[in-house]
């Protein structure tokens, strides 16, 4: 008996009047039973088309969760720890509950779109949906390369646009009021002075300070895996590795913190102290938890009576104050570890608008010089002769 070719199908009417449809995939027979011949033929046509696009037998038994776990492991070696943690969180909280049990063969553009629509109905943040889409897009690319899905269905789905949240910033008097409220805690003082990201300031070590030059180096960030613990990792971009000059007052505050506060913490902790050379450690020397930092800052803001801002808005506050005081955008971008293009796209409205000065400058340059031609008479053809002026 001749074996059926890859993707070939057939329909057989059973004794009970139903129809048995068969398709061969990877030399293995796949069968389904339908009430009508039309339904059976439609299934064969759809499956055969998917086989022609690269569908393999494993997609009939492999679930989304099974391949998703495999994909995350494959990404781990070439992706930053913080990014992998974000992917895992999206998979655990959103993708697995909704799509995890599905067989890969049952995925489609309509099913992916329904997933996005459901997230919107549940009022999931647009940013979260965008990250879910990034994870699903990468995962389906992986599945397609292995012939487990006919195509990357996420490319055919509509993803809601992520609207950037409007920045909330404090002015100079509000920053001063907050720092007075917390007795000029050097942690917050340094964040407001430099606009460092949360993970950057948590990962600062004493060896990062050049006391003589008055500079502090940003060399690492702290990543906190969901299972607990911490990981030191490089900044996300090369610009993130930067040196920031500190004022004399800030340096003195850090000297006191190093000479007095840290030894006191070590004495209290005793044998529990874990030395990671951190400038702002926990009571036992380990990195402080980023989420706890944000939570504590929110509490302090409420207690201070100031307008609510997020911890990340301290970065925006530092940038806006520097720009409003006329600091060149290229210098502010270097302090923040950004490109000038990104800085201008986010903070352009804080840059001093001295258009009157620019207008006067260009007006002076482009205004034609007035020449009285009536005073000019004939010139000699010999260029060495002087011009004669009629009196």
C-alpha angles and dihedrals in degrees: 000000000000115000116232118253124246108287095009116139141195140186126218126185112227128215092256091058096255125120127244113209120196133189127179116224121176089347090303124114119236118192137190131178121222136182094231137034089234092059090048092050092048090053092050092048093050094045093045090052090051091048089053088054092053106276113162133200094252091067088068093063105023116093127215091247093054095052093038090060090049092049093050090053090050091051095049097079095055103032131078113260092240091054093049090049089053091050092049092049092052090047093050098043102036119004100047097047092051106029107011099098095046119108111241089241090062095057116106140159089262092053093049091047090050088053092054092044091051091052089053092049088054087053093243110173116267091233090056091050090051091053090047087053092051090052093046092046093053092043094051091048087056092048093048093052088056093048093245096122128033092232144340099284093189089071089066097049127093113239119200114249115254108235112206114240114246111252121248115204138172126230124232095271092052092050089050091048092052094048090049089050092056094040093251094295103202091226094061092034090058093046092052092044096051108020091229119174118253095252091047097055092043089055097049115125130196091246087064091071121087099198095187095051093038092232134132122204124219103211107147148016131217118240120195114206116213091243091061136260126075142262129208111222137173120264113274094251136024089250087059088070100078147140120237125195116229129208122244093254092053092048091051091051090052092047090055091046089052097044100040116012100045094047089050091052091049092050093052093045094048112169091001091068115114111196112219094151089244121166093211108027133160120262089278099044100260125122114281115246113260095217090051089052091055092044092050092047090053090053092049092050091053091048091049092054093231125138110280118261132163123248089251088056088069085073091052090047093054092049095047094049093049092049094045088055091056100257108160113258091233090059094046091048090053091051092050094043094240137123117257089242092058091045092053093047091054105032106024092119091060095057112103110259103220094164093141091064091046091047093051091048094051092042090057092048096047099042109105116241111246113237125190101221092181089075093058118087134175120320126212117251088233105086091208092065117089123248113262117221121206111234 
